[in-house]
Amino acid sequence: MARKLFIPGPIDVREDVLEKMATPMIGHRSKEISALQERISKKLQKIFYTENEILLSTSSGSGLMEGAIRSCTSKKAAVFSCGAFGDRWYKMAVTNNVKADLYNVDLGKAITPELVDKVLSTGEYDLIAIQHNETSTGITNPIEKIADVVRKYDDIVFCVDAVSSAGGIKIEVDKNNIDILITSTQKALGLPPGMAICTFSERAIKRAEKVEFRGTYFDLLAMYKYLKKKNYQYPSTPSISHMFAMDYQLDNILEEGLENRFNRHKDMANLVRAWAENHFKLFTDKNYLSNTLTVIENNQNINISELNSKLIEKGMQIANGYGDLKDKTFRISHMGDYNIEDIKYLLDTIDEILGF
């Protein structure tokens, strides 16, 4: 039985989108692949509100996160973390021999513009890495206000992890001077896992040119130069099947209308939040709640694994808390192509199981 996945990703993919994965193969050095990639890029530029070039990677979002911090840190990176995935970005820097410092805030709290300003004012850093949306805590950081701070420092490459938000929450890349915005296919974009996407600004290009050891597979500058030289092709073979599905799904997203899509995510989030506050408690600072995922404090000490087992029997699944928050919280995602009726059905089913 097909299962509705209300987890932080991967999420459900529509049948018509999945069918596009079965499109007959074309060569990765053909005119057809160049045309396909160019179409994808133009559509993603609209979704991300940018004129910067788009890069695709046959990897998870983590691949481009690693590529960004390695390719574009010349002096030292400041990594701001409000949860497990920010910590992971710092680990990527350390294990790639990239100089970096980690700045944490308490779980459930947001990164503040004041903290970013305090750190950047030291003059020690030339790149910052930050989450837009942290799936372990349900935080959406105030990226616009942080962008105002970063704008004060001309030499900073601004990298943003929007893996679990892009396509579900409005992010204006150019307006906020974001140099590298990273996302993955398997979350709010409503595609199967297997590809990552990023924007790549002129400032990021110039910085990468100064970095000697950028790696190979995740060298963003090499991807960019090859794409420009070879007319929207890549140094290594991309997942062409994903590209067929992406081309089709991006049309669906644009046809829905970006504001309509963002508002639908907000409406689903509001429904889950109201339910959570009625029966449990929101874990996350209410000023910075995510519209793609809600993290709920398990203040009733329910057995989350048992609840999920019963949900799975009924064709649905939610997520336990992540890392140190396991069993202390649980997570319900509301992203991609779900609608209010899907969320109502899930919450009604949980109410029935728990006897609310």
C-alpha positions in Angstrom: 0.0 0.0 0.0 1.3 3.5 -0.9 2.1 5.4 2.2 1.6 9.2 2.8 4.9 10.5 4.2 4.4 13.4 6.6 8.1 13.2 7.4 10.9 15.8 6.8 11.7 14.0 3.5 11.5 12.2 1.3 7.8 13.0 0.8 5.1 11.7 -1.5 5.7 12.2 -5.2 2.7 12.4 -7.5 2.2 9.5 -9.9 2.4 11.7 -13.0 5.7 13.1 -11.8 7.1 9.6 -11.1 6.1 8.5 -14.5 8.4 11.2 -16.0 11.3 9.3 -14.5 10.6 6.6 -17.0 11.1 8.9 -20.0 13.5 7.2 -22.5 17.1 8.1 -22.0 19.1 10.7 -23.9 22.8 11.3 -24.1 24.4 13.5 -21.5 26.4 15.2 -24.2 23.5 15.9 -26.6 21.6 19.0 -27.7 18.5 17.5 -26.0 20.2 17.5 -22.5 21.4 21.1 -23.0 17.9 22.2 -23.8 16.5 20.3 -20.9 19.0 21.8 -18.4 18.4 25.3 -19.7 14.6 24.9 -19.3 15.1 23.7 -15.7 17.5 26.6 -14.9 15.1 29.2 -16.2 12.2 27.8 -14.1 14.3 27.5 -11.0 15.5 31.1 -11.4 11.8 32.2 -11.2 11.2 30.0 -8.1 14.3 31.4 -6.3 13.8 35.0 -7.5 17.3 35.1 -9.0 19.2 35.9 -12.1 22.2 33.9 -10.8 23.2 30.7 -12.6 21.6 27.4 -11.3 23.8 24.3 -10.7 22.5 20.7 -10.4 24.3 17.9 -8.5 23.4 14.2 -8.6 23.6 14.0 -4.8 21.7 14.9 -1.7 21.7 18.6 -0.6 24.7 17.7 1.7 26.9 17.4 -1.4 26.4 21.0 -2.4 26.6 22.1 1.2 30.1 20.5 1.3 30.9 21.9 -2.1 29.9 25.5 -1.1 32.0 25.7 2.1 35.0 24.0 0.4 34.8 25.9 -2.8 34.2 29.4 -1.5 36.1 29.7 1.9 39.4 31.4 1.4 40.1 32.7 4.9 37.6 31.2 7.4 34.0 30.2 7.5 31.5 31.1 10.3 28.9 28.4 10.6 25.7 29.4 12.4 23.7 26.5 13.8 20.3 26.1 15.4 20.2 22.3 15.2 21.7 19.1 13.8 22.1 20.2 10.2 24.0 23.3 11.0 26.4 21.2 13.1 26.8 18.9 10.1 27.8 21.9 7.9 30.6 22.7 10.4 31.7 19.0 10.4 32.0 19.2 6.6 34.3 22.2 6.9 36.5 20.5 9.5 36.8 17.2 7.6 37.7 19.1 4.4 40.4 21.0 6.2 38.5 24.3 5.8 39.1 26.7 8.6 35.8 27.3 10.4 34.2 28.3 13.7 30.8 27.1 14.9 28.3 29.4 16.6 25.3 27.6 18.2 22.1 28.7 19.7 19.8 26.7 22.0 17.6 24.1 20.3 14.3 25.6 19.4 15.8 29.1 19.1 16.6 31.1 16.0 19.9 32.6 14.7 19.6 36.3 15.4 20.9 39.2 13.2 22.7 40.5 16.3 24.7 37.3 16.7 25.7 37.4 13.0 26.7 41.0 13.2 28.8 40.4 16.3 30.7 37.5 14.6 31.2 39.2 11.3 32.4 42.4 12.9 35.6 40.6 14.0 36.8 40.6 10.4 37.9 36.9 10.8 35.6 35.4 8.2 34.9 35.6 4.5 32.0 33.1 4.3 29.0 32.4 6.4 26.9 29.2 6.3 23.4 29.2 7.8 20.1 27.3 7.6 17.0 28.9 6.3 15.0 26.0 7.7 16.2 23.6 10.4 14.3 20.3 10.3 15.5 19.0 13.7 13.9 22.0 15.5 11.3 23.4 13.1 13.0 26.8 13.0 12.9 29.2 10.0 15.7 31.7 10.6 15.0 35.4 9.8 17.0 35.3 6.7 15.9 38.7 5.4 17.1 40.5 8.6 20.3 38.4 8.6 20.8 39.4 4.9 20.6 43.1 6.0 23.6 42.4 8.3 25.6 40.5 5.8 25.1 43.3 3.3 27.3 45.5 5.5 30.3 43.2 4.8 31.4 43.3 1.2 33.8 40.3 1.3 31.3 37.8 2.8 30.0 34.9 0.7 26.5 34.2 2.0 25.5 30.5 1.9 22.0 29.4 2.9 20.7 25.8 3.4 17.2 25.9 2.1 17.0 22.1 1.7 13.6 21.8 3.5 12.1 25.1 2.6 12.8 26.1 -1.0 9.6 25.7 -3.1 7.4 25.9 0.1 8.5 29.2 1.6 9.3 32.3 -0.4 13.1 33.0 -0.6 14.2 36.0 -2.7 17.8 35.2 -3.5 18.8 38.4 -5.3 16.9 40.7 -3.0 18.7 39.2 0.0 22.2 39.0 -1.7 22.4 35.3 -1.2 25.4 33.9 -3.0 24.6 30.2 -2.8 21.2 28.9 -1.9 21.0 25.1 -1.7 18.1 22.8 -1.8 17.2 19.1 -2.6 14.6 17.6 -4.8 12.8 15.3 -2.2 11.2 17.9 0.0 9.1 21.0 -0.8 9.7 20.6 -4.5 7.9 17.3 -4.4 10.4 15.2 -6.4 12.2 11.9 -5.7 15.5 12.1 -3.7 18.7 12.1 -5.7 19.5 15.6 -6.9 20.5 18.8 -5.3 20.2 22.4 -6.6 22.1 25.6 -5.9 22.3 29.2 -7.1 25.8 30.5 -7.8 26.5 34.2 -7.8 29.2 36.3 -9.4 30.7 37.0 -5.9 30.9 33.2 -5.2 32.5 32.6 -8.6 35.2 35.2 -7.9 35.8 33.8 -4.5 36.1 30.2 -5.7 38.7 31.3 -8.2 41.0 32.2 -5.3 40.5 28.8 -3.5 43.1 26.3 -4.7 41.8 23.0 -3.2 38.1 22.9 -4.1 37.9 19.1 -4.5 36.6 17.5 -7.7 33.1 16.2 -7.8 31.6 19.1 -5.7 33.8 21.8 -7.1 31.2 24.5 -7.8 33.4 26.5 -10.0 34.2 23.6 -12.2 30.5 22.8 -12.6 29.8 26.4 -13.5 32.7 26.7 -16.0 31.8 23.5 -17.7 28.1 24.4 -17.8 29.0 27.7 -19.5 31.6 26.2 -21.9 29.5 23.2 -22.9 26.1 24.9 -23.1 24.3 23.6 -20.0 26.1 20.3 -19.6 28.1 19.0 -16.6 31.5 17.5 -16.0 30.1 14.1 -15.0 26.9 12.3 -15.9 23.8 13.8 -14.2 20.7 11.9 -13.2 18.8 12.5 -16.5 15.7 10.7 -15.2 15.5 13.2 -12.3 15.9 16.0 -14.8 12.9 14.8 -16.8 10.8 14.7 -13.7 12.1 18.1 -12.5 11.3 19.8 -15.8 7.7 18.6 -15.5 7.2 19.3 -11.8 8.6 22.8 -12.1 5.9 23.5 -14.7 3.3 22.2 -12.1 4.7 24.5 -9.5 4.7 27.6 -11.7 1.2 26.8 -12.9 -0.1 26.6 -9.3 1.5 30.1 -8.8 4.3 30.7 -6.4 2.3 32.9 -4.0 -0.5 30.3 -4.1 2.0 27.6 -3.3 3.6 29.5 -0.4 0.1 30.3 1.0 -0.9 26.7 0.8 2.1 25.7 2.9 1.3 28.4 5.4 -2.3 27.2 5.7 -1.2 23.6 6.3 1.3 24.8 8.9 -1.3 26.9 10.7 -3.6 23.8 10.9 -0.9 21.6 12.4 0.2 24.3 14.9 -3.4 24.8 16.2 -3.8 21.1 16.6 -0.4 20.8 18.4 -1.2 23.6 20.8 -4.6 22.1 21.6 -3.2 18.6 22.4 0.5 19.1 23.1 2.9 22.1 22.9 5.0 23.6 20.2 8.7 23.0 20.7 9.9 25.9 18.5 10.1 29.6 19.3 6.7 30.8 18.0 8.3 33.8 16.3 10.2 31.6 13.9 7.9 28.7 13.1 8.5 26.8 9.8 5.8 26.6 7.2 7.1 23.2 5.9 7.5 21.3 9.1 6.2 21.5 12.7 8.2 20.1 15.7 5.9 19.3 18.6 6.9 18.8 22.2 5.9 15.4 23.5 4.6 16.8 26.8 2.1 14.0 27.1 4.8 11.3 27.0 3.1 9.3 24.3 4.9 6.4 22.7 5.8 8.0 19.4 7.1 4.7 17.8 3.8 3.0 18.7 1.8 5.9 17.3 3.7 5.7 14.1 3.3 1.9 13.8 -0.5 2.4 14.0 -0.3 5.3 11.5 1.7 3.1 9.1 -1.0 0.5 9.3 -3.4 3.2 8.0 -1.0 4.3 5.3 0.6 7.3 6.9 3.8 8.1 8.7 5.2 11.0 10.8 8.7 11.4 12.2 10.2 11.1 15.7 12.4 13.8 17.1 15.9 14.1 15.7 19.1 13.3 17.6 18.9 14.6 21.2 15.2 15.4 20.7 14.2 11.8 19.9 11.0 10.9 21.9 11.0 14.3 23.4 9.5 15.7 20.3 7.8 14.5 17.1 7.7 16.1 13.7 4.9 16.5 11.1 5.9 17.8 7.7 3.5 19.7 5.5 5.3 20.4 2.2 5.3 19.5 -1.4 2.0 18.8 -3.1 -0.1 18.0 0.1 -3.2 20.1 0.8 -5.4 20.9 3.7 -7.5 17.8 3.3 -4.4 15.6 3.6 -3.4 17.3 6.8 -6.9 17.1 8.3 -7.1 13.4 7.5 -3.7 12.8 9.2 -4.6 14.8 12.3 -8.1 13.2 12.6 -6.4 9.8 12.4 -3.9 10.7 15.2 -6.9 11.9 17.3 -8.6 8.6 16.8 -5.5 6.5 17.7 -4.7 8.6 20.8 -8.3 8.9 21.9 -8.5 12.7 21.8 
